[in-house]
Amino acid sequence: MSAIPRPFYWLAGAAAAGLLLSALYAVDETQVAIVTRFGRPLPGVAGPGLHLKAPWPIDTVIRFDSRLLVFASGPSEMLTADKKNVVVDSFICWRIANPLLFAQTVRTRQEAEARLLDFTASEMGAAVGREPMESFIHSGGGGVRLRAIGDGVGAAIGRLAAASFGIQVVDLQIAGFNLPAQNRDSVIERMRAERGRIATRYRSEGDEKALEIQAQAATEREAVLSAAKSQAESIRGKGEADALRIFAAAYAKDPDLYRFLRTLESYETVIDDKTTLFLQSDSKLLRALDGK
């Protein structure tokens, strides 16, 4: 029997090493993997680490990103419940929750995001169509429901994506809300007019309140002045009565002095530096003047 050539052993060893290497596969810490056998996915999901499978071409490894992924749907024009055109921009945070179902349906991230875009357009359009414009733009701010609308749409998309493609929708947010360019100027003008009407109403209410305050202040002023005047008259009358009583008591002690003082007071009333008097010799006024 002839000996087997040495190169044959080398080839056999290389083939065995190749088969062994093809039976081992590594999964990165940011990934999960499934194994397909002749194109059909096998049960089980491989996490990060080194794993063993049947050699190629029997088994094939498909790796998926296990991280949280972000997909921006882009602006879309929609119609509100009161027939107003609006432009809504949103984004979705999602991850692969069921790699087996994901591999059987969409397989790639691009295809998955295309399906999410379809779901978003449908659900967001329906949600916006149920809401009036005030749910997106409100003068007081309290009626804006962007967060609630985003949560509702995200929950609806999450149920569909999980059942259909094994995708978990972690969050959906409305990133932008605007008006179409052709409608923006007219809407802004209507908003300015509305603000003008509100400002006019506030000014009118303020003027009315100011008149009420002024009238009340005037009434209180008159009442205070009337009470003060009455009190002043009472004090003045009491003072004059006291003065008369004191004068009467003082003059009663010396009637001649009282008459003399009264005469002097009458002189001050009828005589000044330009007065010329012609008096009889027996006039009482003359006697007071010459001291007799």
C-alpha positions as CSV (number, residue, x, y, z in Angstrom):
1,M,0.0,0.0,0.0
2,S,1.4,3.4,-1.0
3,A,1.8,6.1,1.7
4,I,-0.7,9.0,1.8
5,P,1.1,12.2,0.6
6,R,1.9,14.7,3.3
7,P,0.1,17.6,1.5
8,F,-3.1,15.7,1.9
9,Y,-2.8,15.9,5.7
10,W,-2.1,19.6,5.4
11,L,-5.2,20.1,3.4
12,A,-7.3,17.9,5.7
13,G,-6.0,19.9,8.7
14,A,-6.7,23.2,7.1
15,A,-10.2,22.0,6.2
16,A,-10.8,20.9,9.7
17,A,-9.5,24.2,11.1
18,G,-11.7,26.0,8.7
19,L,-14.8,24.0,9.8
20,L,-14.0,24.6,13.4
21,L,-13.6,28.3,12.9
22,S,-16.8,28.6,10.9
23,A,-18.6,26.8,13.8
24,L,-17.5,29.5,16.3
25,Y,-19.0,33.0,16.2
26,A,-18.7,36.0,18.5
27,V,-21.5,38.5,19.4
28,D,-20.5,42.1,20.3
29,E,-21.9,43.6,23.5
30,T,-24.0,46.0,21.5
31,Q,-25.6,43.1,19.5
32,V,-27.8,40.0,19.7
33,A,-27.7,37.2,17.2
34,I,-29.8,34.4,15.8
35,V,-28.7,31.3,13.8
36,T,-30.4,30.2,10.6
37,R,-30.1,26.7,9.3
38,F,-30.5,26.5,5.6
39,G,-32.2,29.9,5.8
40,R,-34.7,29.1,8.5
41,P,-34.2,30.8,11.9
42,L,-33.4,28.4,14.8
43,P,-35.0,29.0,18.3
44,G,-33.1,31.0,20.8
45,V,-31.2,34.3,20.8
46,A,-27.5,34.6,21.4
47,G,-26.2,37.4,23.6
48,P,-22.8,38.9,23.8
49,G,-19.9,36.4,23.9
50,L,-18.5,33.4,22.0
51,H,-20.9,30.8,20.7
52,L,-20.9,27.5,18.7
53,K,-23.0,26.5,15.7
54,A,-23.0,24.1,12.9
55,P,-20.3,24.9,10.3
56,W,-21.1,27.0,7.2
57,P,-23.0,26.5,5.0
58,I,-25.3,24.6,7.3
59,D,-25.8,27.4,9.8
60,T,-25.5,31.2,9.3
61,V,-25.4,33.9,11.9
62,I,-27.5,37.1,11.6
63,R,-26.6,39.9,14.1
64,F,-28.9,42.7,15.2
65,D,-28.2,46.0,17.0
66,S,-29.5,45.7,20.6
67,R,-29.1,49.4,21.4
68,L,-31.8,52.0,21.5
69,L,-32.3,53.5,18.1
70,V,-33.7,56.8,17.0
71,F,-35.6,57.4,13.8
72,A,-36.8,60.8,12.7
73,S,-39.9,60.6,10.6
74,G,-39.6,64.1,9.1
75,P,-42.2,66.8,8.7
76,S,-45.6,65.8,7.3
77,E,-48.6,68.0,6.5
78,M,-51.8,66.9,8.2
79,L,-55.4,68.2,8.8
80,T,-56.8,69.0,12.2
81,A,-60.4,68.3,13.3
82,D,-61.4,71.9,12.4
83,K,-59.9,71.5,8.9
84,K,-56.6,73.4,9.5
85,N,-53.5,72.3,7.7
86,V,-50.5,71.8,10.0
87,V,-47.0,70.4,9.6
88,V,-46.0,67.8,12.3
89,D,-42.4,66.5,12.8
90,S,-41.8,63.6,15.1
91,F,-39.1,61.0,16.1
92,I,-39.3,57.5,17.5
93,C,-37.0,55.7,20.0
94,W,-37.1,52.0,19.3
95,R,-35.2,48.7,19.8
96,I,-35.5,45.1,18.6
97,A,-37.4,43.2,21.3
98,N,-38.0,40.0,19.4
99,P,-35.0,39.2,17.1
100,L,-36.6,36.0,15.7
101,L,-39.8,37.9,14.6
102,F,-37.7,40.8,13.4
103,A,-35.6,38.4,11.2
104,Q,-38.7,36.7,9.7
105,T,-40.4,40.0,8.8
106,V,-38.2,43.1,8.2
107,R,-34.6,41.8,8.8
108,T,-32.9,45.2,8.3
109,R,-33.0,48.5,10.1
110,Q,-33.9,50.4,6.9
111,E,-36.9,48.2,6.3
112,A,-38.0,48.4,9.9
113,E,-37.8,52.2,9.9
114,A,-39.8,52.3,6.6
115,R,-42.5,50.3,8.3
116,L,-42.4,52.6,11.3
117,L,-42.7,55.6,9.0
118,D,-45.9,54.1,7.5
119,F,-47.3,53.4,11.0
120,T,-46.4,56.9,12.2
121,A,-48.0,58.6,9.2
122,S,-51.2,56.7,9.6
123,E,-51.6,57.0,13.4
124,M,-50.3,60.6,13.6
125,G,-52.7,61.6,10.9
126,A,-55.6,60.0,12.7
127,A,-54.6,61.5,16.0
128,V,-54.2,65.0,14.6
129,G,-57.5,64.7,12.7
130,R,-59.3,64.1,16.0
131,E,-57.9,67.3,17.6
132,P,-58.7,71.0,17.0
133,M,-56.1,73.6,16.3
134,E,-56.3,74.7,20.0
135,S,-54.7,71.4,21.0
136,F,-51.5,72.5,19.3
137,I,-51.5,76.3,19.5
138,H,-53.3,77.9,22.5
139,S,-53.1,81.4,23.8
140,G,-53.0,80.4,27.4
141,G,-50.7,77.4,26.9
142,G,-52.9,75.2,29.2
143,G,-54.8,73.6,26.3
144,V,-51.8,72.4,24.3
145,R,-51.8,68.5,24.2
146,L,-48.7,67.8,22.2
147,R,-47.3,65.5,24.8
148,A,-50.6,63.6,25.3
149,I,-51.0,63.2,21.5
150,G,-47.4,61.9,21.1
151,D,-47.9,59.4,23.9
152,G,-51.1,58.1,22.4
153,V,-49.6,57.7,19.0
154,G,-46.5,56.1,20.4
155,A,-48.6,53.5,22.3
156,A,-50.6,52.7,19.2
157,I,-47.5,52.3,17.0
158,G,-45.9,50.2,19.8
159,R,-48.7,47.7,19.8
160,L,-48.6,47.3,16.0
161,A,-44.8,47.2,15.7
162,A,-44.5,44.6,18.6
163,A,-47.1,42.3,17.1
164,S,-46.0,42.6,13.5
165,F,-42.2,43.0,13.6
166,G,-40.9,42.3,17.1
167,I,-40.1,46.0,17.6
168,Q,-40.4,47.8,20.9
169,V,-41.3,51.5,20.6
170,V,-39.8,53.1,23.7
171,D,-41.0,56.7,23.1
172,L,-42.5,58.9,20.4
173,Q,-42.2,62.7,20.6
174,I,-43.5,65.5,18.5
175,A,-40.3,67.3,17.7
176,G,-41.8,70.2,15.7
177,F,-45.2,71.7,14.9
178,N,-45.7,74.4,12.4
179,L,-48.1,75.8,9.8
180,P,-47.7,75.4,6.1
181,A,-45.8,78.3,4.5
182,Q,-48.8,79.3,2.4
183,N,-51.0,79.6,5.5
184,R,-48.6,81.0,8.0
185,D,-49.0,84.7,7.3
186,S,-52.8,84.6,7.5
187,V,-52.8,82.6,10.7
188,I,-50.3,85.0,12.2
189,E,-52.5,88.0,11.3
190,R,-55.5,86.3,12.8
191,M,-53.5,85.6,16.0
192,R,-52.5,89.3,16.1
193,A,-56.1,90.4,15.6
194,E,-57.2,88.1,18.4
195,R,-54.5,89.4,20.7
196,G,-55.6,93.0,19.8
197,R,-59.2,92.1,20.8
198,I,-58.1,90.6,24.0
199,A,-55.9,93.7,24.8
200,T,-58.8,96.0,24.0
201,R,-61.1,94.1,26.3
202,Y,-58.5,94.2,29.1
203,R,-58.1,98.0,28.6
204,S,-61.9,98.5,28.7
205,E,-62.2,96.4,31.9
206,G,-59.3,98.4,33.4
207,D,-60.9,101.7,32.5
208,E,-64.2,100.6,34.0
209,K,-62.5,99.5,37.2
210,A,-60.5,102.8,37.3
211,L,-63.8,104.8,37.1
212,E,-65.3,102.7,39.9
213,I,-62.3,103.3,42.1
214,Q,-62.3,107.0,41.3
215,A,-66.0,107.3,42.1
216,Q,-65.6,105.4,45.3
217,A,-62.6,107.6,46.2
218,A,-64.5,110.8,45.5
219,T,-67.4,109.6,47.6
220,E,-65.1,108.8,50.5
221,R,-63.4,112.1,50.1
222,E,-66.6,114.0,50.3
223,A,-67.6,112.0,53.4
224,V,-64.3,112.7,55.1
225,L,-64.4,116.5,54.2
226,S,-68.0,116.7,55.4
227,A,-67.2,115.1,58.7
228,A,-64.1,117.3,59.0
229,K,-66.0,120.4,58.2
230,S,-68.8,119.5,60.7
231,Q,-66.2,118.8,63.4
232,A,-64.4,122.1,62.6
233,E,-67.6,124.1,62.8
234,S,-68.4,122.4,66.1
235,I,-64.9,123.2,67.5
236,R,-65.0,126.8,66.1
237,G,-68.5,127.4,67.7
238,K,-67.3,126.0,71.0
239,G,-64.2,128.2,70.8
240,E,-66.2,131.3,70.0
241,A,-68.6,130.6,72.8
242,D,-65.7,130.1,75.2
243,A,-64.2,133.3,74.0
244,L,-67.4,135.3,74.4
245,R,-67.8,133.8,77.9
246,I,-64.3,134.8,78.8
247,F,-64.7,138.3,77.3
248,A,-68.0,138.8,79.1
249,A,-66.5,137.7,82.4
250,A,-63.5,140.0,81.9
251,Y,-65.5,143.0,80.8
252,A,-68.0,142.5,83.6
253,K,-65.3,143.3,86.1
254,D,-64.6,146.8,84.5
255,P,-67.5,148.1,82.2
256,D,-65.7,151.4,81.6
257,L,-62.7,149.6,80.2
258,Y,-65.0,147.5,78.0
259,R,-66.6,150.6,76.6
260,F,-63.2,152.2,76.0
261,L,-61.9,149.1,74.2
262,R,-65.1,148.9,72.1
263,T,-64.7,152.6,71.2
264,L,-61.1,152.0,70.1
265,E,-62.2,149.0,67.9
266,S,-64.8,151.2,66.3
267,Y,-62.1,153.8,65.6
268,E,-60.0,151.2,63.8
269,T,-63.0,150.3,61.7
270,V,-64.0,153.8,60.5
271,I,-60.7,155.8,60.6
272,D,-57.6,155.3,58.5
273,D,-54.7,157.7,57.5
274,K,-56.9,159.3,54.8
275,T,-59.9,160.0,57.0
276,T,-61.1,163.5,57.9
277,L,-63.6,163.8,60.8
278,F,-65.8,166.8,61.7
279,L,-67.0,166.2,65.3
280,Q,-69.1,168.2,67.6
281,S,-67.5,169.4,70.8
282,D,-69.7,167.2,73.0
283,S,-69.1,164.0,70.9
284,K,-68.2,160.9,72.8
285,L,-65.8,160.0,70.1
286,L,-64.0,163.4,70.5
287,R,-63.7,162.9,74.2
288,A,-62.0,159.5,73.6
289,L,-59.6,161.1,71.2
290,D,-58.5,164.0,73.3
291,G,-58.5,161.9,76.5
292,K,-61.0,164.0,78.5
